[in-house]
Amino acid sequence: MDQEEWKVPAKYEKMTNPEEASKENISLGKNLYSKHCKSCHGKEGYGDGPKADEVDGALGDFSSEEFQAQSDGAIFYKSYIGRLDMPNFEKKMTEEDMWLTVHYMRTMAE
């Protein structure tokens, strides 16, 4: 990572996704991802969305082992709370919606 390491508070590291990883929930997560994440992170999560060039930091690759090795709570924290160029989504979507999005991001593994 070309930025300083993103520290996730222990409280979030240990969180597990409270939402069921059902087909329906993953589909809902995909719709949320398309609405809120795809413009920067790209359709496949490679960090190659149409707005990616406007972002200073690394956008990550959601299909990578490194990304997928993170806990659900870490992905939730980074996606929901944000930092630097990664916006905060607390006013844009519910926690439940973000957890559904995390389920969808899990389907992007290589």
C-alpha positions in Angstrom: 0.0 0.0 0.0 1.5 3.4 -0.9 -0.2 5.2 2.0 0.4 4.7 5.6 -1.2 1.5 6.9 -5.0 1.9 7.6 -5.4 1.0 11.2 -8.8 -0.6 12.0 -10.0 -0.3 15.7 -10.0 -3.7 17.5 -13.8 -3.3 18.0 -14.3 -3.4 14.2 -11.6 -6.0 13.5 -13.6 -8.5 15.6 -17.0 -7.7 14.2 -18.8 -10.4 12.2 -21.3 -9.6 9.5 -24.8 -9.7 11.2 -26.6 -10.2 7.9 -27.1 -13.6 6.3 -25.1 -14.2 3.1 -28.2 -15.2 1.2 -28.6 -14.9 -2.5 -31.1 -12.1 -2.0 -28.8 -10.2 0.4 -25.8 -10.5 -2.0 -28.0 -9.2 -4.8 -29.1 -6.3 -2.6 -25.4 -5.7 -1.8 -24.6 -5.7 -5.5 -27.2 -3.0 -6.2 -25.8 -0.9 -3.3 -22.2 -1.4 -4.6 -23.3 -0.3 -8.1 -24.9 2.8 -6.7 -22.2 3.8 -4.1 -18.9 2.1 -5.0 -18.6 1.2 -8.6 -17.7 4.7 -9.9 -14.4 4.6 -8.1 -13.7 0.9 -7.4 -15.0 -0.4 -10.7 -17.4 -3.1 -11.7 -15.1 -6.0 -10.7 -13.6 -4.2 -7.7 -10.2 -3.7 -9.4 -10.0 0.0 -8.5 -10.6 1.0 -12.1 -13.9 2.8 -12.1 -14.5 6.0 -14.2 -13.8 8.3 -11.2 -10.6 6.3 -10.1 -8.3 8.9 -11.7 -9.7 11.6 -9.4 -8.6 9.7 -6.3 -5.1 10.3 -4.8 -4.8 7.0 -2.8 -4.8 3.4 -3.8 -8.2 2.0 -4.4 -7.3 -1.5 -3.7 -8.3 -4.7 -5.5 -11.2 -6.4 -3.9 -10.4 -9.7 -5.8 -6.9 -9.9 -4.2 -6.0 -12.3 -1.4 -4.8 -9.4 0.7 -8.2 -7.7 0.5 -10.2 -10.9 1.1 -8.0 -11.8 4.1 -9.4 -8.9 6.0 -12.1 -9.5 8.5 -15.7 -8.5 7.6 -15.5 -5.9 10.3 -12.3 -4.3 8.9 -13.9 -4.1 5.4 -17.1 -2.6 7.0 -15.1 0.0 8.9 -13.0 1.1 5.9 -16.0 1.2 3.7 -18.5 2.8 6.1 -16.3 5.2 8.1 -13.7 6.0 5.4 -10.7 8.3 5.5 -8.8 10.6 3.2 -10.3 10.1 -0.3 -12.6 7.3 0.9 -15.8 9.1 1.8 -17.8 8.4 5.0 -21.1 6.6 4.2 -22.8 7.0 7.6 -25.2 9.5 6.2 -25.6 7.9 2.8 -26.6 4.3 3.8 -27.6 2.3 6.8 -25.2 0.0 8.6 -27.3 -2.9 7.4 -26.8 -1.8 3.8 -23.1 -1.6 4.3 -23.0 -5.1 5.7 -24.9 -6.3 2.6 -22.3 -4.5 0.4 -19.5 -6.3 2.3 -21.2 -9.7 1.4 -21.2 -8.6 -2.2 -17.5 -7.6 -2.0 -16.7 -11.1 -0.8 -18.0 -12.5 -4.1 -15.2 -10.6 -5.9 -12.5 -13.0 -4.7 -10.3 -14.4 -7.5 
